[in-house]
Amino acid sequence: MNAQAGSLSSLFGNNSSGSSKFLPVDQAFKVKSSTKATSKGTQLSIAFDITPEHYVYKDQLSLRFPKGVSATPFKFSQTPVSVDDPTFGQVPVFTQRSVVATTTLTTNNGKGAKNAPVVIGWQGCAEAGLCYPPEKINTKVDIALTR
């Protein structure tokens, strides 16, 4: 094992002692998405379950979707706090245990769409000094026709 791989594995608990300084990203952050059809389109909710001493960047939450689909700005269930991040400077983050980001997806022609591919992007950090790489979640969304 080269030195870099050995160093990375010790960060995440793949070393011989079994101890870990940092949680794997899927344990530090549990992220689920759900949808609900409304008269204004499809409401997409992204729920973050954040382990204490970790945070999610507000401004790193993004959506990528096909041409012809639009999204409203995110609304958040919590108010972000400002931290002095070593990578980005003063930034808004969510440190709360549970945060939900909600947006409404519509088609530009109002007709709706089946199985539209949506990519949810986000990034989080451990307060102990590790920023996880940006994460992507691929999902398919049925976009309701608007009335």
Rosetta blueprint (number, residue, H / E / L):
1 M L
2 N L
3 A H
4 Q H
5 A H
6 G H
7 S H
8 L H
9 S H
10 S H
11 L H
12 F L
13 G L
14 N L
15 N L
16 S L
17 S L
18 G L
19 S L
20 S L
21 K L
22 F L
23 L L
24 P L
25 V H
26 D H
27 Q H
28 A H
29 F E
30 K E
31 V E
32 K E
33 S E
34 S E
35 T E
36 K E
37 A E
38 T E
39 S L
40 K L
41 G E
42 T E
43 Q E
44 L E
45 S E
46 I E
47 A E
48 F E
49 D E
50 I E
51 T L
52 P L
53 E L
54 H E
55 Y E
56 V E
57 Y E
58 K H
59 D H
60 Q H
61 L L
62 S E
63 L E
64 R E
65 F L
66 P L
67 K L
68 G L
69 V E
70 S E
71 A E
72 T L
73 P L
74 F L
75 K E
76 F E
77 S L
78 Q L
79 T L
80 P L
81 V E
82 S E
83 V E
84 D E
85 D E
86 P L
87 T L
88 F L
89 G E
90 Q E
91 V E
92 P E
93 V E
94 F E
95 T L
96 Q L
97 R L
98 S E
99 V E
100 V E
101 A E
102 T E
103 T E
104 T E
105 L E
106 T E
107 T E
108 N L
109 N L
110 G L
111 K L
112 G L
113 A E
114 K E
115 N E
116 A E
117 P E
118 V E
119 V E
120 I E
121 G E
122 W E
123 Q L
124 G E
125 C E
126 A E
127 E L
128 A L
129 G L
130 L E
131 C E
132 Y L
133 P L
134 P L
135 E E
136 K E
137 I E
138 N E
139 T E
140 K E
141 V E
142 D E
143 I E
144 A L
145 L L
146 T L
147 R L
